Amino acid sequence: MELDRTVEKLLRRDQWVVLALLVAVIAASWAYLLAGAGTGMSALDMTRMSGMATAMGDMAPIETWTAGYGMVMFIMWWIMMIAMMLPGATPMILLFAAVNARQREAGNRHVPTTSFTLGYVLAWGGFGLAATVLQWALVRTGSMAPGMVIDSPLLGAGVLLAAGLYQLTPLKRTCLRHCRHPVMYLARHWRSGRRGALIMGLEHGAYCLGCCWFLMLLLFFGGVMNLYWIAGLALLVLLEKTLPRGHWLGYGAGLLLIAGGTWLLLPGL
């Protein structure tokens, strides 16, 4: 009995350590964004700029894309995905840490939780790269205003409609189900060893992206560095994954996005 209590305390301590590290990473990611993510302007200034983008027109030049600037944008997107997505992935990472600790107590090979978490980080980095390329394409075609926001009402309406419709698709529901039921995922997809943990993190990170990637693209509509949109979308992603009936919140958000996109299209119809 005394041994069982000792083991239980150690397991709890491991989870608290993992939680503390995750909170530290989330806090550091948000601090990086608030500082401007290497853009030379604070996030508050970028938020104001995105709100004024339409009125500014051609008065403010768009940053010239060089290899260095492209790297800054990629790191910005990658850190932004960590800041927005890691809170929703925290329950799964803590569960992995607990199961992994039980495996260790049973005499099986122990795998650092960092190996599992790294899979998520790599998956989000892949999305960050894709978003950076898309941003570059929007700038090249003249579709992005100085505040890193789409300046075409038609294209903006298309983004809202596409994101809203995606919220209602079977693929969205499937990916969200994997995110909302981590115990089921680990029971069916458990792999041993560091490589297995990394693959599990990559796979579940891909489900997280499948659940939320179109919501993240809404940043092109609201402003890539607009704090209101970043915080609002991060909260929506977190609530979708953690509330008992969070999927209904996702459906509601989808309908609102469709309504907003339709409203933007009305003047041109």
Secondary structure, 3 states (H helix, E strand, C coil): CHHHHHHHHHHHHHHHHHHHHHHHHHHHHHHHHHCCCCCCCCHHHHHHHHHCHHHHCCCCCCCCCCHHHHHHHHHHHHHHHHHHHHHHHHHHHHHHHHHHHHHHHCCCCCCCHHHHHHHHHHHHHHHHHHHHHHHHHHHHCCCEECCCEECCHHHHHHHHHHHHHHCCCHHHHHHHHHHHCHHHHHHHHCCCHHHHHHHHHHHHHHHHHHHHHHHHHCHHHHCCCCHHHHHHHHHHHHHHHHCCCHHHHHHHHHHHHHHHHHHHHHHHC
